[in-house]
Amino acid sequence: MAASPTVLPLEDLVLALYCALDDALGKAGVAVDRGRLVPRRGPPPEVDDREVLCLAVLQELLGFDSDHSFHVWSTHEPTLRSLFPRRLTRQNFSDRRMLLTPLLERLCSAFCDIAGEGRPPFSSSTVIPWKFVSRCAPAAAARSAWTA
């Protein structure tokens, strides 16, 4: 009989993810400059790149294929609203996520170094069980087996 997966509260998952990203950024030698992880012109962003990066990875981990579905879910999820009170529009989030994608690819090797196993500790194919994911968005309904 296979062991059932450990169910994480969303807040614990987000905090662990944010800490893992912070460790990987340090390992990769990436420093934040006025809320930016990637150099660009303009005033400092209202939403720090680390927050966008964390939400982008969370979107992948929870299996949201659609930016729209993730945006609707995250906008209405009380835990995420409390952890990330400053919000971007769906389009701005998508644009910032695309801007940060090359950095995330660089961080994969830092995750490998930290994990010591030759591969990142999570990827888009990693199943992250969360006890409320089945009620969050239509795309997540297919993952209701995670909550067993």
N, C-alpha and C positions, 0 to 999 in steps of 0.2 A: 504494500500500500504506500503510495507516494505521500510525502509530507505536504501539508497545505502551506502555501506561501504566507510569509509574515505580512500582516496588513499594517501599513503605515498611515498615521494621520497625515493629512495634507500639510499641515504646518511643519511637522517633522521632516517630511520629504523636501519641502522647499528650503528649510534651514540647512539640511544636510547638503543639498545641491548647491546652495549659495556658498557654503564653506568649501566644498570640493572645487568649485570654480575659482574661488579666491586662492586656494592652495595651488591650483594649476597655473593661474596667472602669475603667482610668485615664482613658481618653478620655471616658467617660460620667460621670466624677466620682463613681463608686461606690467607697466605702471599706469595708474589712472592719472589723467591730467585734466582737472576741472570737469570731471564727469565723463571724460572720453577715454576709451581704450584704443581707439583708432584715430590718428591725427586727422583733423579736418578744420576747415574755416568756420567762422561764425561764433556766436556767443556760446557759452557753456549750455549743454542741453538741460532741459527741465527734469528729464528722467535720465539718471545715470546709465551709462552703457552696461554696467554690471547687472543692473536690474533687468534690462532688456535681454541680455545674454542668459540670465537665469530663467526668465520666462520663455525664451526660445527653446532652451533645452527641456524645460518642463513640458512644453507643447509636444516635443518629440517623444519624451518618456511616457507621457500619457496617451500617445497614439492619435493625436488630433491631426488628421490629414488636411484639414481645411483651416486656413487662417481665420475665416469668418466664424466657424464653430468654436474655435478656441477663444476668439475675442468675445463672443457672446457669453460663453461659459465663464471666462475669467472676469468679465465685467460684473456678473451676477453672483460670483462665488464670494461669500463673506470673508473667508479666510484670506483669499488673495487680495481682496479689497483692503483688508487691514494690514497685510504685509507690504503691499505695493499701493499706497494711497494715491500717488501721482500716476495718471493714466495717459496713454497715447491712443490716438485713433487707430483703428485697424490698419489703415494704409500706412501711417507713420511707423507703427510697430513692424509691419512687414518690411518697409524700407530699411529700418534700422537693423532688423534681423539679417537682411541680405548684406548690409554693410559689415556686419560682425561675423558672417559665415567664414571668411578666410581665417580670421582669428580663432574661431572655434576649431577649425581644422588643425591649426598650429597647436592648440591646446591638447589635442588627442595624444601627442607624444608625451606631453607633461603628465597627463592622466596615466599613461602607461608607466612612466617612471615612478609615479607616486604609488600606483597599485602594485608594481613589481611583477606583473604577470604577463607582460608583453602585449596587452590589449587594454583598451579603456574600460573602466569599471561599469560603464553603461553606454548604450548606443540606442539608435532608434528602434532596434529590435528587442531591447530589453523590456521585459514585462515588469511594470511597476504596479503591484496590487494596491489599490486604494479603495477603502470600503464604500465610498460614495460615488465612485466614478460612473457607475451605471446610470445614475440619475442626472448626470451633469449635462450631457449633450447627446444628440442622436447618434453621433459617430461612436460614442463610448458604449452604447447599449450592447453592441456585439461583444464587448469585453466583460460582460457581467459575470462570466465564469471566474474572473479574478477575485470577486468578492465572496466567493463561497466560504 
